[in-house]
Amino acid sequence: MTPPDRRPVLVTGGAGFIGSNIADRLAGEGEEVIIYDSLARPGVERNLRWLEQRHGASIIPIIADVRNVGQVEGAVAKAKAVFHMAAQVAVTTSFSDPRADLEINMLGTFNVLEAARRCVSPPPVIFASTNKVYGGLEDVEFRLEGGAYHPAESTLREHGIDESRPLDFHTPYGCSKGAADQYVLDYGRSFGVPTAVLRMSCIYGQRQMGTEDQGWVAHFLISAIEGRRIILYGDGCQVRDILDVRDAVGAYLSVWRDIDRLSGQAFNLGGGPDNAVSLHQILKFIGDYVGRQPLIDMADWRAGDQRYFVADTRKLQKAVDLKPRTPWQKGVADLAEWLLAERPEGKAVTAPAMAARAL
């Protein structure tokens, strides 16, 4: 009988929103977890403290940048698996500092892959990619119906965008994440590193404090709770499929545990058609839930904004045994309750005064 592998699991970006949720699930299941994070994003040190308080010595922090080759190699060499979540996540930042975006997202991922390749037995690398690799979907015909964009073509309308969609990188962020996505897949083909890619739609949930461009669901909620104005880019009829982070974590762990069969593949990960919602629709729900409608200012569309993205997740659902996804209404309500519970007594929820992005 093969003895259990007692080596820790490495989560790069492990103090971030999704990374901290993955780390929490792993530690709760008895794994030791290396949290590799530069703590560069405001507020993530709070997630690290939370993990250490909950799990004690099972959490092994390494405060370092993924651009540091030596630190990455040392961390990967100790790990039996790598969840590579570390990234520059803001489209706006990719325009203002495209070099940093490239170095963190593409070269940082390359550093992780090279470190894994050099191991005697390469650990699996599960990579957090994005639906931005599919571009703006300019060739898809959309119809505006009931205040929301929907594809005119029936199969797309029923199931969403699948993995056969040609890649089309837009914005520096889309290019850096897309290049990393392809490197991860090719290291599976070229070097035999067990790899898988999850192309995520909009993930939301606990530990999301609205401090990042991609934290727009939490940002909407925090703004509504505090009575702050929201800048809504475009016309608000954009449709996104949103997925509770608890469901996303289950998908990541399921892919890892079946990596021998799934290696070298990319999967869409999102809420799917059942959890597709327009921005106006979710704002109305939030307003009804918190008891006051959010204050909204409208602004022009930005580069890379998609009028519609709903992930066709049938490939992933066939590949692994996933639990039913949390209905978006319940998930958003749960996040609202968590945000309210996290507020210090007599104080407002803290979040940067920035525009919510519809990603």
C-alpha positions in Angstrom: 0.0 0.0 0.0 1.4 3.4 -1.0 1.9 5.6 2.0 0.0 9.0 1.9 2.0 11.9 0.5 2.5 14.3 3.5 4.1 17.1 1.5 2.2 20.4 1.6 0.1 21.9 -1.2 1.3 25.2 -2.6 -1.1 28.0 -3.3 0.5 31.0 -5.0 -1.6 34.1 -4.4 -2.9 32.1 -1.4 -3.8 35.2 0.6 -6.0 36.5 -2.2 -9.7 36.0 -2.6 -9.9 32.6 -4.4 -6.5 31.5 -3.1 -7.5 31.9 0.5 -10.7 30.0 0.0 -8.7 27.1 -1.6 -6.2 27.1 1.2 -9.0 27.1 3.8 -10.7 24.1 2.2 -7.4 22.2 1.9 -6.3 22.9 5.5 -9.8 21.9 6.7 -9.3 18.6 5.0 -6.0 18.0 6.8 -3.5 19.3 4.3 -0.6 21.5 5.1 -0.7 24.5 2.8 2.1 26.8 1.7 0.7 30.3 1.2 3.0 32.0 -1.3 2.0 35.7 -1.6 3.7 39.0 -1.9 0.9 40.7 0.1 1.0 43.5 -2.5 -2.7 44.0 -2.8 -4.3 46.0 0.0 -6.3 43.8 2.5 -4.9 40.4 1.7 -2.7 40.3 4.8 -6.1 40.1 6.6 -6.9 36.8 4.8 -3.5 35.4 5.8 -4.1 36.2 9.4 -7.5 34.6 9.2 -6.0 31.4 7.7 -3.3 31.2 10.4 -5.9 31.8 13.2 -8.1 29.0 11.8 -5.5 26.4 10.9 -2.4 27.2 12.9 0.8 25.3 11.9 -1.0 23.8 8.9 -0.5 27.2 7.2 3.1 27.9 6.0 3.5 31.5 4.8 6.1 32.5 2.3 6.0 36.3 1.7 7.5 36.6 -1.8 6.8 37.6 -5.4 6.3 35.1 -8.2 8.9 37.1 -10.2 11.5 35.8 -7.7 12.8 32.7 -9.4 14.7 31.3 -6.5 11.8 31.7 -4.0 9.4 30.1 -6.5 11.8 27.1 -7.1 12.2 26.6 -3.4 8.4 26.6 -2.7 7.5 24.3 -5.7 10.2 21.8 -4.8 8.5 21.2 -1.4 5.0 20.8 -2.9 3.0 17.8 -4.0 0.6 20.1 -6.0 0.5 23.8 -7.1 -2.6 25.9 -7.4 -1.2 28.9 -9.3 -3.6 31.8 -8.4 -1.0 34.6 -8.1 -1.7 37.3 -10.7 -2.0 40.9 -11.6 -5.8 40.9 -11.8 -6.8 44.5 -12.9 -7.4 45.3 -16.5 -6.9 49.0 -15.6 -3.5 48.3 -14.1 -2.5 46.4 -17.2 -3.0 49.6 -19.2 -1.1 51.8 -16.7 1.7 49.3 -16.1 1.8 46.7 -18.9 5.3 45.6 -18.1 4.4 44.6 -14.5 1.3 42.9 -15.8 3.4 40.9 -18.2 6.1 40.0 -15.7 3.7 38.9 -13.0 1.1 37.0 -15.1 3.3 35.5 -17.9 6.8 35.3 -16.5 5.5 34.5 -13.0 3.6 31.6 -14.5 6.7 30.6 -16.5 8.7 30.5 -13.2 6.2 28.2 -11.6 6.2 25.9 -14.7 10.0 25.8 -14.9 10.3 25.0 -11.2 7.8 22.2 -11.6 9.6 20.8 -14.7 12.9 20.7 -12.8 11.5 18.5 -10.1 12.3 14.8 -10.2 8.5 14.1 -10.1 6.8 17.3 -11.3 3.9 18.3 -9.1 0.5 19.0 -10.8 0.0 22.7 -11.7 -3.6 23.9 -11.7 -3.8 27.4 -13.3 -6.3 30.2 -12.8 -7.1 31.6 -16.2 -9.9 33.9 -17.4 -12.7 34.1 -19.9 -10.8 37.1 -21.3 -8.9 34.7 -23.4 -11.9 34.6 -25.7 -11.8 38.3 -26.4 -14.7 40.6 -27.0 -16.9 38.2 -28.9 -17.3 40.8 -31.6 -18.4 38.3 -34.2 -21.3 37.0 -32.1 -24.7 38.6 -32.8 -26.5 39.7 -29.6 -30.0 40.8 -29.0 -31.1 43.2 -26.3 -34.1 41.5 -24.6 -35.7 42.4 -21.3 -32.8 44.7 -20.4 -30.1 42.1 -21.0 -27.9 40.9 -23.9 -28.4 37.4 -25.3 -26.9 35.6 -28.2 -29.1 35.3 -31.3 -27.8 31.8 -32.1 -29.8 29.2 -30.2 -26.9 26.9 -29.0 -25.0 29.8 -27.6 -28.1 31.1 -26.0 -28.8 27.8 -24.3 -25.3 26.8 -23.2 -23.0 29.7 -23.5 -19.4 30.0 -24.8 -17.5 26.7 -24.9 -13.8 25.8 -25.1 -13.8 25.4 -28.8 -14.2 29.1 -29.1 -11.0 30.6 -30.9 -8.7 32.4 -28.5 -8.6 36.2 -29.0 -6.6 38.1 -26.5 -7.7 41.7 -25.8 -6.1 44.2 -23.5 -2.6 43.7 -22.0 -4.2 41.7 -19.2 -5.9 39.4 -21.7 -2.6 39.0 -23.5 -0.6 38.2 -20.3 -3.2 35.8 -18.9 -3.8 34.2 -22.3 -0.1 33.6 -22.9 0.2 32.1 -19.5 -2.8 29.9 -20.2 -1.1 28.5 -23.3 2.2 28.0 -21.6 0.5 25.9 -18.9 -1.1 23.7 -21.5 2.1 23.4 -23.5 4.2 22.3 -20.5 1.8 19.4 -20.2 2.4 18.5 -23.9 6.1 19.3 -24.2 7.5 18.3 -20.8 4.9 16.1 -19.2 4.2 18.4 -16.3 0.6 17.5 -15.1 -1.2 20.7 -15.8 -4.8 21.9 -16.2 -6.3 25.4 -16.9 -9.6 26.7 -15.5 -10.9 29.7 -17.5 -13.0 31.5 -14.9 -16.0 33.7 -15.3 -17.0 36.0 -12.4 -16.3 34.4 -9.1 -17.7 36.0 -5.9 -18.1 35.1 -2.3 -16.6 35.3 1.2 -13.2 36.9 1.6 -14.0 39.1 -1.5 -13.7 42.6 -0.1 -14.2 44.5 -3.4 -10.5 45.7 -3.5 -9.8 44.5 -7.0 -11.3 45.1 -10.5 -12.6 41.5 -10.5 -14.4 42.0 -7.1 -17.3 43.8 -8.7 -20.1 41.8 -7.0 -18.7 42.6 -3.5 -18.0 46.1 -4.6 -21.6 46.6 -5.6 -22.7 45.2 -2.2 -20.3 47.3 -0.2 -21.3 50.4 -2.0 -25.0 49.7 -1.5 -24.4 49.0 2.2 -22.4 52.2 2.7 -24.6 54.4 0.4 -21.7 55.2 -1.9 -22.1 55.8 -5.6 -21.3 53.1 -8.2 -19.9 54.0 -11.6 -21.5 51.6 -14.1 -19.6 51.3 -17.4 -21.5 50.6 -20.6 -25.3 50.4 -20.4 -25.7 47.9 -17.5 -27.3 45.4 -19.8 -24.1 43.3 -19.8 -24.7 39.7 -18.8 -22.3 37.6 -16.7 -22.5 34.1 -15.3 -21.4 34.5 -11.6 -20.2 31.6 -9.5 -20.0 31.3 -5.8 -16.4 30.8 -4.7 -17.4 27.7 -2.7 -18.4 26.0 -5.9 -15.2 27.2 -7.7 -13.0 25.7 -4.9 -14.8 22.4 -5.3 -14.0 22.4 -9.1 -10.3 23.2 -8.5 -9.9 20.4 -6.0 -11.8 17.9 -8.2 -9.5 18.7 -11.2 -6.4 18.2 -9.0 -7.5 14.9 -7.6 -8.2 13.6 -11.1 -5.2 15.2 -12.8 -3.8 12.0 -14.2 -6.8 11.8 -16.5 -7.4 15.5 -17.0 -3.8 16.8 -17.5 -3.2 19.1 -20.5 -6.8 20.3 -20.7 -8.5 23.6 -20.4 -12.0 23.9 -18.8 -14.5 26.8 -18.5 -15.5 27.5 -14.9 -18.5 29.7 -14.3 -22.0 29.9 -13.1 -23.4 28.8 -16.5 -26.8 29.8 -17.9 -28.6 29.2 -14.7 -26.5 31.9 -13.0 -26.4 34.4 -15.8 -27.5 37.9 -14.6 -27.4 41.4 -16.1 -25.7 44.1 -14.1 -29.0 46.0 -13.7 -30.6 42.8 -12.4 -28.0 42.2 -9.8 -28.1 45.8 -8.7 -31.9 45.6 -8.3 -31.5 42.4 -6.2 -28.9 44.0 -4.0 -31.0 47.1 -3.5 -34.0 45.0 -2.5 -31.9 43.0 -0.2 -30.1 45.8 1.7 -33.2 48.0 1.7 -32.1 50.8 -0.6 -31.3 51.0 -4.2 -27.6 51.7 -5.1 -26.6 55.1 -6.3 -25.4 54.8 -9.9 -23.5 57.0 -12.3 -23.2 55.9 -15.9 -20.0 56.0 -18.0 -18.8 54.9 -21.4 -17.8 51.4 -22.3 -14.1 50.5 -21.8 -11.7 48.5 -23.9 -12.1 44.8 -23.5 -15.6 45.0 -22.0 -17.9 42.1 -23.1 -21.6 42.7 -23.6 -22.1 39.1 -22.7 -20.2 36.2 -21.3 -21.8 33.0 -20.1 -19.5 30.0 -19.8 -20.5 26.6 -21.3 -19.3 24.4 -18.5 -20.5 21.0 -19.8 -17.0 19.8 -20.4 -16.0 20.3 -16.8 -19.2 18.9 -15.5 -18.7 15.7 -17.6 -15.0 15.5 -16.5 -15.5 15.7 -12.7 -18.3 15.1 -10.2 -19.4 18.6 -9.2 -22.1 19.5 -6.7 -25.0 21.6 -8.0 -24.0 25.2 -8.2 -25.3 27.7 -5.7 -28.1 29.8 -7.1 -26.8 33.4 -7.6 -29.5 34.9 -5.4 -28.5 32.7 -2.4 -24.8 33.3 -3.0 -25.1 37.0 -3.2 -27.3 37.1 -0.1 -24.7 35.0 1.7 -22.0 37.4 0.7 -24.1 40.3 1.9 -24.6 38.7 5.3 -20.8 38.0 5.6 -19.9 41.6 4.6 -22.4 42.9 7.2 -21.0 40.5 9.9 -17.4 41.6 9.1 -18.2 45.3 9.7 -16.6 46.6 13.0 -19.3 47.8 15.3 -20.2 51.3 14.4 -18.0 51.4 11.4 -18.5 51.1 7.7 -17.2 48.3 5.5 -13.8 49.5 4.2 -13.2 49.4 0.4 -11.3 51.6 -1.9 -13.2 54.4 -3.6 -13.0 52.9 -7.1 -15.3 52.2 -9.9 -16.8 48.7 -10.1 -15.7 46.8 -13.2 -18.1 44.5 -15.1 -15.7 41.7 -16.0 
